[in-house]
């Protein structure tokens, strides 16, 4: 693994990196690597992006008839039967 030293970080950037590190529970170094991977579309961030794209293919894949059928089934399930309530 290659080691890189970052110099001349602005106080604002350093504070944001520390904040992100604390929020994620990762070390500062792992946080910086994660952000770089995410921005460059590689590593674990790339795998997450690929997973998201797989799910995107499912969105909007129902036909109008299938969606209407699904809505009808939901409406039937949501109907309140007054005889079941005292």
N, C-alpha and C positions, 0 to 999 in steps of 0.2 A: 504494500500500500504506500502511496506517495504521501508525504507530509508537506503541508503548505502553511506558511506563517502569514497571517494577515496583519498588515500595519495600517496606521492612519485611519482607523475606523472613527467616524464621527461619534460623539457622545450619544446622539439620538439613535444611531444604528446599533451601537453596543447595548444600549438600554433595551431596545426592541428585541435584540437577539437573546438577552438574558431573560426578558419577559416570556418570550416564546419557549425558551428552554424550560423555565419553571412551569409553564402551562402544560407542556407536553410530558414533563417528567424525564426528559432526555438530557444528557450532558450538553454543554454548550457546543462542543465539537460535533456531536451527532446531530444537533439541531442545525448547525451550519451545513453539514453534508446533506441532510434531508432537504433543506431549502434549495440547495444547489441542484440536487437530483430532480426535485419537483419542477424547478424552473427550466431545466434542460431536458426534461422528459425522459430520464433514465433511472435505473435502479428500482427500488421499491416503489417510488412515486410513479414510475412508468407502469409497473404491474398494476397499481391501483387504478391508473387511468385506463388501462386495457380492460380491467374488470368493469369499470363504469361504462365503457363503450359497448361491451357485450350486453349489458342491461338496457342501454339506450335502444338497441335493436328491437326490444320487446315493446317499447312505448308506442302506442298508436297502432298496434298490429291487429287489433280486432276490427272486424267488419262492423258496419253500422247495425246490421241485423243482430249480430252477436252481442253488441253493446246494449241494444234495446232489450234483448232477452235477459241479460245479466241485471239490468236495472229493474226489470219486472220481478225477477226472483228476489232481489233485495227488498223491493217494496212489499212483497208478500211476507217476507220475514220480519219486516219492521212493523207490520200491522199489529195493533193491540187488540186482543180478544177480551172484550168487557166481561165475559163470563168467568175469566180466570182471576179477575180482581174483585175482592169483596166490597 
